[in-house]
Amino acid sequence: MLAPVAAGIAAGIIGFLPLFISLRLARRSTSLSAMSAGLYGLAVSLIVVAVALIVCAMVARDVVLPFGVAEIVALIVSTSAYVVYKNVLAKRKK
């Protein structure tokens, strides 16, 4: 039971990477057209998460639930930690 959870956490963090890259690019620009990069990153991130979940369902159907829950929780926690760091903690240093 520990292996699917660890794999789900890894897949969730890997799924966060496209979103992380697009958010970094979108935050550097002041125009609204950079927001589309953030939406593209979100779409790619969700596709990565969905593909990992489908692969898990095809390979090991009995561990889909713990894998999927760990994957989504890891994606949400990593995104929340990044947003809190960029909007709250990084502004205190200035």
VMD Tcl script that draws the C-alpha trace (Angstrom):
set ca {
  {0.00 0.00 0.00}
  {2.97 2.31 0.51}
  {4.32 1.93 -3.03}
  {1.20 3.24 -4.83}
  {1.00 6.19 -2.47}
  {4.68 7.04 -3.05}
  {4.20 6.65 -6.80}
  {1.12 8.89 -6.63}
  {3.04 11.56 -4.76}
  {5.82 11.41 -7.34}
  {3.30 11.62 -10.19}
  {1.57 14.59 -8.53}
  {4.84 16.47 -8.16}
  {5.79 15.67 -11.77}
  {2.34 16.86 -12.79}
  {3.03 20.16 -11.02}
  {6.16 20.90 -13.08}
  {4.38 22.20 -16.24}
  {2.19 24.39 -14.06}
  {5.25 25.64 -12.17}
  {7.04 26.58 -15.40}
  {4.01 28.35 -16.83}
  {3.36 30.27 -13.60}
  {6.96 31.46 -13.55}
  {6.64 32.67 -17.13}
  {3.27 34.32 -16.48}
  {4.45 36.14 -13.36}
  {7.34 37.79 -15.20}
  {5.06 39.55 -17.65}
  {2.73 42.41 -16.85}
  {0.39 41.90 -19.81}
  {-2.76 39.85 -19.70}
  {-1.68 37.75 -22.67}
  {0.76 35.94 -20.38}
  {-2.23 34.54 -18.52}
  {-2.79 32.18 -21.43}
  {0.57 30.59 -20.66}
  {-0.71 29.84 -17.18}
  {-3.84 28.23 -18.59}
  {-1.79 26.15 -21.03}
  {0.41 25.02 -18.16}
  {-2.66 24.06 -16.16}
  {-4.00 22.05 -19.09}
  {-0.70 20.23 -19.61}
  {-0.45 19.58 -15.89}
  {-3.90 18.04 -15.77}
  {-3.12 15.94 -18.86}
  {0.02 14.60 -17.18}
  {-1.97 13.71 -14.06}
  {-4.75 12.07 -16.10}
  {-2.30 10.02 -18.18}
  {-0.54 8.79 -15.04}
  {-3.89 7.80 -13.56}
  {-4.92 5.96 -16.73}
  {-1.60 4.11 -16.84}
  {-2.05 3.09 -13.21}
  {-5.56 1.86 -13.97}
  {-4.30 -0.26 -16.85}
  {-1.31 -1.69 -14.99}
  {-2.61 -2.18 -11.45}
  {-6.33 -1.63 -11.11}
  {-6.44 -2.60 -7.43}
  {-4.32 0.38 -6.33}
  {-5.95 3.11 -8.43}
  {-7.71 4.74 -5.48}
  {-4.65 5.28 -3.23}
  {-2.56 6.27 -6.25}
  {-5.15 8.78 -7.45}
  {-5.79 10.30 -4.05}
  {-2.06 10.67 -3.37}
  {-1.53 12.14 -6.83}
  {-4.24 14.77 -6.52}
  {-3.28 15.67 -2.94}
  {0.37 16.06 -3.95}
  {-0.60 18.28 -6.89}
  {-2.82 20.48 -4.72}
  {-0.30 20.70 -1.87}
  {2.62 21.54 -4.16}
  {0.59 24.18 -6.01}
  {-0.66 25.69 -2.74}
  {2.83 25.74 -1.24}
  {4.21 27.51 -4.31}
  {1.44 30.11 -4.36}
  {1.73 30.80 -0.63}
  {5.50 31.08 -0.91}
  {5.34 33.48 -3.86}
  {2.51 35.65 -2.54}
  {3.12 35.69 1.21}
  {6.55 34.52 2.28}
  {8.58 36.03 -0.56}
  {7.03 39.45 0.01}
  {8.06 39.48 3.68}
  {11.72 39.35 2.73}
  {11.57 42.70 0.93}
}
mol new
graphics top color blue
foreach p $ca { graphics top sphere $p radius 0.5 }
foreach p [lrange $ca 0 end-1] q [lrange $ca 1 end] { graphics top cylinder $p $q radius 0.2 }
display resetview
